Amino acid sequence: MKILYVSDLDGTLLNMNQELNLSTVEKLNNLIEKGINFTISTGRGDSIRNILKDVHFKLPVMILNGTLNYDFDKKEYVNAKSIPNKKVSELMQALHNFKYKTFEVQTIIDSKVSRFSIEKWNKDANVLAINLLFDEERKGELANILSNIQGINFFIHKKVYSKGECFCDIILENVSKASTLKELKEQYGFEKVISFGDSENDLPLAEISDEFYAVENGAEIVKKNATAVIDSCYNDGVVNFISKDLSRIEKATKL
């Protein structure tokens, strides 16, 4: 059976220093060399190129919650799904009075992905995502604003590396980690998908996956919707699970 393993980054594969453990890199590369199919699905943007530079990916990596893929072999972004300019203008107007801590715009122009503050973004570039950081107590207020805007999809989730703050990722409608994972599954003919996550924006992965595992340090709502809970991101929970799963498959094949 052709199996695809998919992991979120922050709080799932990365440690709390927002880095890959050296042991994670070594184990992942060994697994990929053995032939496992592994990729990433993350809300992060261009920063993945540096964070994941030591992993020998053979499959595209899904970034910005499904709006874009990055091919490490070709060193290029593919399958960009941008928000129409009129919709961006509508969002800017709707969010004008919302009290945020940071407001960033992720854009792509000439195959280059860039991140700008609201004051400095390149208005000639195609907008892939809008990201807000805000106090958790304003979660309901923001959800109400965005729920009244057609043509977008948004994910509100707690910030992994601090307390009392939330992120909101705004992208094109009908785009999510689930939709892009489905595309990848069909493109490569995977028969089974096993995914891993820690946060609410990882729950769409569960929609497409045959098995979805939450790391022990994950949010309670994610654990409740998971097939099971595995070891934390501190202890290489994801790669250790995959290693055990591969050993199980190899033993079963020999029988």
N, C-alpha and C positions, 0 to 999 in steps of 0.2 A: 504494500500500500504506500502510495506517495503522500508523505506527511509534510505539512508546513508548520513550523514553529514560529510564533510571532510574539514579540515582547514590547511592552511600553518601555520608556527610558526612565524618567524621573520617578524615584520612589519604587521602581521595579527592578531595573537592571543596574542603574547607577547607584552609587553609595550616597550618603548624605553630604558629601563634598562635591556632589554633582559630577563625579568621575566614575570611570570603570575601574573596579579593583584589578590589579595586575593578574590576579588569579582568574578573574572573569574573562579577560582577554585571552589568556593562555588556553583555558578550557574551551571557550567558544571557537577559537581557531582550530583546535584539535577536532572538535565535533564537526565543523564545516569541512575539514580535510577528510574526515571519515565519510562524508557524503550527506550529512543532514541538511535539510532546507531550512534556513533561518533568516528572519528579517526583523525589522523594527517598525512599529507604528507609534508615532509620537506627536505631541502638540508642538514640539520644538521646530525651529526653522533652520537657517543656514548653519547654526552652531553645531549641528550634528557632524558636519564634515571634519571638524577638529576633534570632537569628543570620540568619534568612532573610527578615526583614521587608522588605528592599529588592528582593526578587525577585518578579516579577509572576506568581505561579503561577495556572494555570487548572485544575489538577488537585489532588485531595487529596494530602497528603504523608503517607507511611507512617512511623510512629515506634514506638519501643520494640519493635523487632524484629518488627513486624507486629501488635502488640496493639491498635493504635489509629491512626486517621487524623485529620489536622487539615485543615480546609477554610479556606484563607486568605480566600476571598471572604465566607463566612458567619461567619468567626471563631468556629468551633466544632469540638469534637471529635466524631467519629462512629465507629460500629462498634467500640466498646470490647469487649475480650475479657478478662474478669477471672478470677483464680484463686479457686476456692471457698474460703470461710473455713476449713473443716476442713483443707484441703490446706495453707493458709498456716500453720496451727498445727502441722501435722506437719513442715513445713519448718523452722520456728523451732526446734522441738525437736531435729531432726536436725542442725542447724547450731550448736547451742548451744556445743559444745566446739571448733568449728573456729576456728583462729586467722586472723582477717581484719584488714585495715587499716581498711576502712570497710564498713558494712552499711547499705544504704539501701532503703527501700520506696517504690515509685511507686504512688500511689493516684489514684482518681477519685471525686469526690462532687459532685453538683449540677453536672455538666459542667465541673468544675475539676480539673485534674491537678496534683498536688503531690508533692513528694519529701521524705521524712522519714528521720531516723536511726532505727535500730532501737529506741532508747529513747523516741522521741517520736511515732511514727507514729499516725495516727488509726485506731483499730480499728473504727470504724463505716463507714469508706470501703471501697470495692471495691479490691482489690489487683490492679494490672495487671502489675507486675514487681517482682522482688527483685534488687538489684544488689550484688555484692561485689567489693571490691578486695583483692587478697592477693598474697603473694610467689609468684613463678612456680614455685618449688620445691615448692609445695603443690598444684600443678595435678592430679596424679594422685590425691591424697587427696580433694580436693573432688569430682572426677569419680566416684570410688567411692561416696561418700556419696549423691550425687544420682542415680546410676544405679539405686539401690535404692528410689527413691521413684516410685511410679506417678502418672500424671496431670499430669506437668509436661514441659516442654521446656527445655533449657538450652544455653547457648553459652559456651564458655570461649575467650578470645582475649587476646593480648598487648595491653597498654596502648600506644596509639599514641605518646603524648607522653613516655614514660619507659621505662627499661630495667629488667628484672628483676621487673616487676609484671604481673599479669593481671587482667582483669575476668571476672566470670561474670554472665550475664544469665539469670534464671530466669523463665519465663513459662508460660502454659497449654499443655497438651499439644496437639499437632497445629497449633500456631500458630508461624509463622516468617515471615521475609521472603518466602519462597517462597509460602506459602499466601495471604498478603494481596496479593502481586503478582498471583497467579492470579485472585483475586477482582476486582481492578482491571482486569485485561486483559479478563475476560469482561464486566464491567459496561459498559465503553466500546467494546468490540468491536475491540480492537487486534489486528492481524494479525501483528505482529512486535514482539519486545521486545529491546532492546539495553541491557545494564546494565554498571555499573562498580563496582569495589570494591578494597579493599586488605587486608582482614583475613579471618580464618577465619569470622567471623559473616556475611560477605558471600557465602560459597559457596552458600547456599541460593538466591540470586538466579540463579546459573548453572543451576539445575534448571529454571527457568521460562523463561529467556531463550534466544533464538535465537543471540545472540552475547553473550559476557561478557568484558569487558576489565579487566585488572589494571593499576593505575598502577605506574610504575617503582619507586616507593618502597614498594610493597606486600610482604607476606610471601611467602616463596618458595613455600609450598604453594598460595597463591592464584594466583601466576603460572603454576604448573604446570597448574592447572585452567582457565586462561583461554584464550579464543580467540586472544588476542595480548596483548602488553604495550604500553601507551601511555606517553606522557610523564608525569612526576610531578605530584603535587598542587601543587608549588611553581611549576610552569610552565603552569598552566591546562590540564593534560592532557585532562580530560574535555570541557570546552567547545570546545577546539580540535579534538578528534576529531569532535564533533558538527557543528561548522562545516564541516569537510572532508567529512563524510558527507552533509550537506545539499547542498553544492556538487556532489558526485558524483551525487546523485539528480536535481538540477535539470538537469545536463548530459545525463543519460540520458533524462530526460523530453523534452528538446528534440530528441533524435535521431529 
